């Protein structure tokens, strides 16, 4: 059975950790929009972006160990990344290994966000 997803809520413990670290380390920077909906009109694919700053065209995707490690899941991730990059988005991806150093992950994100202004 598929888990029901809702907009505006964190989807995983990794996302929750990233959100808390962002709030802790960068409270004066813009808050991200969580589960931001994106539609590719060419393929009719709908995606939800884990963390996005739409005004700056910056996004963060947190990759868990599930579908992102299988070839078909990776292909969908690449399709989404390539499409969003073609629109000018700056795409950052972090997994559980990267998030062992949360401060580094949110600092990289803040640097990209500040350079996107």
KAMOSUL-V37057 format. One record per backbone hydrogen bond with DSSP energy under -1.0 kcal/mol. CO is the residue of the C=O (numbers start at 0). NH is the residue of the N-H. Records with the same first field share a line. If there is no record, write none. Layout:
CO->NH + NH
//
This chain:
11->15
12->16
13->17
14->18
15->19
16->20
17->21
18->22
19->23
20->24
21->25
25->28
32->51
35->48
37->46
39->43
44->39
46->37
48->35
49->34
50->59
51->32
52->55 + 57
56->89
57->52
58->91
59->50
60->93
65->68
69->73
70->74
71->75
72->76
73->77
74->78
75->79
76->80
77->81
78->82
79->83
80->84
81->85
83->88
84->87
89->58
91->60
93->62
94->98
96->99
97->100
100->104
101->105
102->106
103->107
104->108
105->109
106->110
107->111
108->112
109->113
110->114
111->115
//
